[in-house]
Amino acid sequence: MPVMKREELKKIIEENNLKTMEDVGEFITNLEKEMIEAILQGELDAHLGYAKYDYENKKTEDSRNGYTSKEVYGKTGKFRINVPRDRDSSFEPKLVKKREKDISNLEDIILLLYQKGLTTRDIQSYLMEIYNYEISPETISNITDRITEKAREWQNRPLEELYPIIFIDGLVCKVKDGGEVKNKTVYLVIGINLDGKKDVLGIWISETETSRFWMNVLSELKNRGVKDVLIICSDNLPGIETAVRAVFPRSEIQICIVHQVRNSLKYVSYKDLKEVAKDLKEIYQAPTEEMALLALDRFEEKWGRKYPYIVSSWRSNWENLATFFKYPPEIRRLIYTTNPIESLNSQIRKLNKSRVIFPSDEALFKGVYLAVVEVTRKWTSKIRDWPLILSQLAVYFEDRVGGYL
């Protein structure tokens, strides 16, 4: 864009008696208004085919028909403009379209602020303070509702046929529902594809964890194109094993060891905490499943009377806890914990920290979706050691992976 010379600026300041920032602001607003009206007038000239009063070049029955006053939000604030009309009402302005009031990129600003975690009230205060825009929370909400359509399209997008590994976990949020505040869990699924790239496959909200809920989630993934998953990593979520066996019967399940340890230590007295944690570590850090079972036997001899629940939990879940023992270290490190999704949950909480209570499930879905978009934009690298991991998986699951390589 051309830069105005200092002498020209000085002349404008003197001619318009600009002495304060308020004077400057008012001048710029009036300048924006006059420029917009001049452009609109030029658009009408082009539409009619002749300039005002240039009747010699008039070749149409249509003609000018006064103006319509309209309040708009411009780059410098709110002001009124005169939009020219034609008698046939066939003129469609391009700069300021019919029924359009925002010509300032205000909607883009609102969407960006919402994506950064600000509530509608926060955005209202911000726009008033910085831009002197008075806009209602309802209007802001209507603008951000456009995100919902994009989010639903994203939620229903086609997926890849094979994901070697997926992670499932949830985070609890407070939501207004039927006049009361309820705890609801947002469940997310992260898939690692054959290229070793992570992707969030979807977002689901529920108050309860049941086999039917997980059947719906996994069936949705299947309906969107997923034919096979080699290993599914999750917390020991109620009903998930039954659902996995029904929808992806060939998938192996790995219960998150970190969650299992965390759940075990909830029942340990403070004075025993460090020692119990050390003895549990000997189980899951054993080099083989056989040695891990021996470590579990030793744990039971030492702590079984005092903490029978811990032993019972490890024994009853052992089949799915011990899955990672059959694989080499590179695969073990990747699947023994749901850290990839735990990290995502942490960033979602951070981006939504000002939203203590979501006004609805829709608002919760929208807020989590925006956080996911923000976080996954940086997911450009492959999983560490992925070429080696893929080659190992191709050996263990030769009949299922071979056709995709």
C-alpha positions in Angstrom: 0.0 0.0 0.0 1.2 3.6 -0.7 2.7 5.4 2.3 1.6 9.0 3.0 4.4 11.5 3.2 5.0 13.4 6.5 4.1 16.7 4.8 0.8 15.4 3.6 0.0 14.1 7.0 0.9 17.4 8.6 -1.4 19.2 6.2 -4.3 16.9 7.0 -3.8 17.4 10.7 -3.7 21.2 10.4 -6.7 21.4 8.0 -8.9 19.2 10.3 -7.7 20.7 13.6 -6.7 17.3 15.0 -5.3 17.8 18.5 -6.4 14.7 20.5 -6.6 11.0 20.0 -10.4 11.4 20.1 -10.1 13.9 17.2 -7.9 11.4 15.3 -10.3 8.5 15.9 -13.4 10.6 14.8 -11.5 11.7 11.7 -10.5 8.2 10.7 -14.1 6.9 11.3 -15.5 9.6 9.1 -12.8 8.9 6.5 -13.7 5.2 6.5 -17.4 6.1 6.1 -16.8 8.5 3.2 -14.6 5.9 1.4 -17.2 3.2 1.8 -19.9 5.4 0.5 -17.7 6.5 -2.5 -17.0 2.9 -3.4 -20.7 2.0 -3.1 -21.5 4.9 -5.4 -18.9 3.6 -7.9 -20.5 0.2 -7.7 -23.9 1.6 -8.5 -22.4 3.6 -11.4 -21.0 0.4 -12.8 -24.3 -1.4 -12.3 -26.3 1.3 -14.1 -23.7 1.9 -16.8 -23.5 5.7 -16.3 -22.3 8.2 -13.8 -24.6 10.5 -11.9 -26.1 13.2 -14.1 -24.4 11.7 -17.2 -27.7 11.1 -19.0 -26.1 11.1 -22.5 -24.5 7.6 -21.7 -27.7 6.3 -20.0 -28.8 3.1 -21.8 -31.2 1.6 -19.2 -34.6 2.2 -17.8 -33.2 1.8 -14.3 -32.1 4.8 -12.4 -30.9 6.0 -9.0 -33.5 6.0 -6.2 -32.0 7.7 -3.1 -30.3 6.0 -0.2 -30.9 3.6 2.6 -29.3 4.4 6.0 -27.5 1.5 7.6 -25.5 1.0 10.7 -22.4 -1.0 10.3 -19.3 -2.2 12.2 -16.2 -1.0 10.4 -12.5 -1.1 11.1 -12.7 1.9 13.3 -16.0 1.3 15.2 -19.7 1.6 14.7 -21.1 4.2 12.3 -24.0 4.8 9.8 -23.5 4.8 6.0 -25.8 5.7 3.2 -26.2 2.8 0.7 -27.4 4.0 -2.7 -30.5 2.3 -4.2 -31.8 1.8 -7.7 -35.4 2.0 -8.8 -35.5 -1.7 -10.0 -34.0 -2.9 -6.7 -31.6 -5.0 -8.8 -28.4 -3.4 -7.4 -26.5 -5.8 -5.1 -23.6 -4.0 -3.4 -20.4 -6.1 -3.1 -18.5 -4.1 -0.5 -21.3 -4.0 2.0 -23.8 -6.8 1.0 -27.5 -6.6 1.8 -28.3 -7.5 5.4 -24.5 -7.4 6.2 -23.6 -5.3 9.1 -20.1 -6.4 10.0 -17.4 -5.2 7.5 -14.6 -5.2 10.0 -13.6 -8.9 10.2 -15.2 -8.7 13.6 -16.6 -12.2 13.2 -13.1 -13.5 12.6 -11.9 -11.8 15.8 -14.8 -13.3 17.8 -14.1 -16.8 16.5 -10.4 -16.4 17.3 -11.1 -15.2 20.8 -13.6 -18.1 21.4 -11.0 -20.6 20.1 -8.5 -19.2 22.6 -10.9 -20.1 25.4 -12.7 -16.8 26.2 -16.3 -17.0 27.2 -19.0 -15.0 25.4 -19.0 -12.5 28.3 -15.2 -12.3 28.1 -15.4 -11.5 24.4 -18.2 -8.9 24.9 -16.0 -7.1 27.5 -12.9 -7.3 25.3 -14.6 -5.9 22.2 -16.1 -3.1 24.3 -12.8 -2.2 25.9 -10.5 -2.5 22.9 -12.8 -1.7 19.9 -15.6 0.1 21.5 -18.0 -2.4 20.0 -21.2 -3.0 22.0 -22.3 -6.5 21.1 -24.6 -8.9 23.0 -23.6 -12.3 24.3 -26.4 -13.7 22.2 -25.0 -12.3 19.0 -21.5 -13.6 19.9 -23.1 -17.0 20.6 -24.8 -17.0 17.2 -21.5 -16.2 15.5 -19.7 -19.0 17.3 -22.5 -21.4 16.4 -21.1 -21.5 13.0 -18.3 -23.6 14.5 -20.8 -26.3 15.3 -21.4 -27.0 11.7 -17.7 -27.4 11.0 -17.3 -29.5 14.1 -20.1 -31.9 13.0 -18.6 -32.2 9.6 -15.2 -33.0 11.2 -16.9 -35.6 13.5 -18.4 -37.4 10.6 -15.4 -37.2 8.2 -14.2 -40.5 6.6 -11.4 -42.3 8.4 -8.6 -44.6 7.3 -9.2 -48.3 7.1 -6.5 -49.4 9.4 -5.1 -47.8 12.6 -2.3 -49.8 14.2 -2.9 -48.2 17.6 -5.7 -46.1 19.1 -5.9 -44.5 22.5 -9.1 -43.8 24.4 -9.5 -41.6 27.4 -11.8 -38.9 28.8 -11.8 -35.7 30.9 -14.6 -34.6 33.2 -16.2 -31.2 32.7 -19.1 -29.3 34.4 -22.1 -28.7 32.2 -25.5 -27.1 32.9 -28.3 -29.6 32.1 -31.9 -29.2 33.0 -31.3 -26.4 35.5 -28.5 -28.1 37.4 -24.8 -28.5 37.0 -23.6 -32.0 36.2 -20.3 -33.7 35.7 -20.0 -35.0 32.2 -17.1 -36.8 30.6 -15.7 -35.9 27.2 -14.2 -39.0 25.6 -11.6 -38.6 22.8 -10.0 -41.2 20.5 -6.6 -40.7 19.1 -5.5 -42.9 16.2 -2.0 -43.5 15.0 -2.1 -44.2 11.2 0.3 -46.3 9.1 2.4 -43.1 8.5 3.0 -42.8 12.3 1.0 -39.6 12.5 -1.5 -38.9 15.4 -5.0 -37.7 14.7 -8.1 -37.2 16.9 -10.8 -39.4 15.4 -13.7 -38.0 17.4 -15.3 -36.5 20.5 -18.1 -38.0 22.5 -19.9 -36.7 25.6 -21.6 -38.9 28.1 -22.7 -39.0 31.8 -22.2 -42.8 32.0 -19.8 -45.4 30.7 -21.7 -48.6 29.5 -21.1 -51.3 26.9 -23.9 -49.7 24.8 -22.1 -46.3 24.9 -18.8 -47.8 23.8 -20.6 -49.9 21.2 -22.0 -46.6 19.7 -18.5 -45.0 19.7 -16.7 -48.0 18.1 -19.5 -48.6 15.6 -19.3 -44.9 14.6 -15.6 -45.4 13.9 -16.4 -48.5 11.8 -19.2 -46.7 9.9 -16.7 -44.0 9.0 -14.4 -46.4 7.4 -12.3 -48.1 10.1 -12.0 -51.8 9.2 -9.4 -52.8 11.7 -7.5 -51.7 14.8 -4.5 -53.7 16.0 -4.2 -52.5 19.6 -6.6 -50.4 21.6 -5.2 -48.6 24.6 -7.4 -47.2 27.3 -8.1 -46.9 31.0 -10.1 -49.8 32.4 -13.3 -48.1 31.3 -16.6 -49.9 32.3 -18.1 -51.8 29.4 -15.3 -51.1 26.9 -13.9 -54.6 26.7 -17.3 -56.0 25.8 -17.8 -53.4 23.1 -14.3 -54.0 21.6 -14.9 -57.7 21.5 -18.2 -57.1 19.6 -17.0 -54.4 17.1 -13.3 -55.1 16.6 -13.0 -58.8 17.9 -9.4 -59.2 16.6 -8.1 -56.1 18.4 -5.8 -56.5 21.4 -6.6 -54.4 24.5 -4.0 -52.7 26.7 -5.2 -51.2 29.9 -3.1 -48.1 30.8 -0.6 -49.1 33.4 -0.3 -45.5 34.7 -4.1 -45.5 35.4 -3.9 -48.9 37.0 -1.1 -47.8 39.4 -2.9 -44.5 40.1 -6.2 -46.4 40.9 -4.2 -48.8 43.1 -2.5 -46.2 45.2 -5.8 -44.4 46.0 -6.4 -47.1 48.7 -2.9 -47.0 50.2 -2.2 -45.2 53.5 0.4 -42.4 53.2 3.1 -44.2 55.3 3.0 -47.2 52.8 2.6 -45.1 49.6 6.3 -45.0 48.5 6.9 -48.7 49.3 3.8 -49.9 47.6 4.5 -47.8 44.5 8.1 -49.3 44.4 6.7 -52.9 44.6 4.2 -52.2 41.9 6.9 -50.9 39.6 8.7 -54.2 39.9 5.6 -55.8 38.3 5.1 -53.6 35.3 8.8 -53.0 34.7 9.7 -56.7 34.6 11.4 -57.8 31.4 8.9 -60.6 30.7 5.3 -61.5 31.7 6.6 -64.6 33.6 8.8 -62.4 35.8 6.0 -59.9 36.2 3.7 -62.6 37.5 6.4 -63.6 40.0 6.6 -60.0 41.1 2.8 -59.9 41.5 3.0 -63.0 43.7 5.6 -61.3 45.9 3.4 -58.3 46.1 0.5 -60.4 47.2 2.5 -62.1 49.9 3.7 -58.7 51.3 0.5 -56.6 50.9 -2.3 -59.0 50.1 -3.8 -58.9 53.6 -3.6 -55.2 54.0 -4.6 -54.2 50.5 -6.5 -57.1 49.0 -8.3 -54.8 46.5 -5.1 -54.0 44.8 -4.1 -57.6 44.3 -7.7 -58.5 43.1 -7.7 -55.6 40.6 -4.3 -56.6 39.0 -5.3 -60.3 38.9 -8.7 -59.8 37.4 -7.4 -57.4 34.7 -4.1 -59.2 34.1 -5.0 -60.4 30.6 -5.4 -56.8 29.3 -2.7 -55.3 31.6 -0.1 -57.7 30.4 -0.6 -57.3 26.6 2.5 -55.1 26.2 4.8 -57.8 27.6 4.6 -59.7 24.3 6.1 -56.9 22.3 9.6 -55.4 21.9 10.6 -52.3 23.9 9.7 -49.8 21.2 6.1 -51.0 21.1 5.9 -51.4 24.8 6.9 -47.8 25.5 4.1 -46.6 23.1 1.2 -48.7 24.3 1.7 -49.3 28.1 0.2 -45.9 28.9 -2.3 -43.5 27.4 0.1 -40.6 27.7 -0.6 -39.2 24.2 -4.2 -38.6 25.1 -3.5 -37.5 28.6 -1.3 -34.8 27.1 -4.1 -33.7 24.8 -6.6 -33.6 27.7 -4.2 -31.3 29.6 -4.0 -28.9 26.7 -7.8 -28.9 26.3 -8.2 -28.0 29.9 -5.6 -25.2 29.5 -7.4 -23.7 26.5 -10.8 -23.9 28.2 -9.6 -22.8 31.7 -11.9 -19.7 31.7 -14.9 -21.9 31.0 -15.5 -23.3 34.5 -19.1 -24.4 33.6 -20.3 -25.0 30.0 -23.9 -23.8 29.4 -24.8 -26.9 27.4 -23.4 -30.1 25.8 -23.3 -28.2 22.5 -21.0 -25.5 24.0 -18.8 -28.2 25.6 -18.5 -30.1 22.3 -17.7 -26.8 20.5 -15.1 -25.7 23.1 -13.3 -29.1 23.0 -13.4 -29.2 19.2 -11.7 -25.8 18.9 -9.1 -26.9 21.5 -8.5 -30.1 19.4 -8.0 -28.0 16.3 -5.6 -25.7 18.0 -3.5 -28.5 19.5 -3.4 -30.9 16.5 -2.2 -28.1 14.2 1.2 -28.8 15.8 1.1 -32.5 15.2 3.3 -32.7 12.2 6.0 -35.2 13.4 5.8 -39.0 13.3 5.8 -41.1 16.5 9.3 -41.7 17.7 10.9 -44.8 16.2 7.9 -45.3 14.0 9.6 -47.1 11.1 11.0 -49.7 13.5 7.6 -50.0 15.3 5.7 -50.5 12.1 8.2 -53.2 10.9 7.6 -55.0 14.2 3.8 -54.7 14.0 4.0 -56.0 10.4 5.6 -59.2 11.8 3.2 -59.7 14.7 0.1 -58.8 12.6 1.4 -59.9 9.2 -2.0 -61.1 7.9 -3.7 -57.8 8.8 -1.0 -55.2 8.0 0.6 -56.7 4.9 -2.1 -55.6 2.5 -1.8 -51.9 3.5 2.0 -51.6 3.2 
